[in-house]
């Protein structure tokens, strides 16, 4: 599933988009997906996952965001609220 967004993005001080990290954690809990499982799917160390999520997702790449959306089978409106809120 490929999700394409066309919208204005809120830009953080570092130049990346801001995401709603708590909403992503809640969505993962609802699906009973652990950070270890998701980090494995992204082929990253779980400590890297926690570092990125701890910074409100500032360092997630577009590719990583799309992989998260795909792995969690996230509907477009949920993805927009989480990654581009």
Secondary structure, 3 states (H helix, E strand, C coil): CCCCCCCCCCECCCCCECCCHHHHHHHHHHHCCCHHHHHHHCCCCHHHHHHHHHCCCCCCCHHHHHHHHHHCCCCHHHHHHHHCC
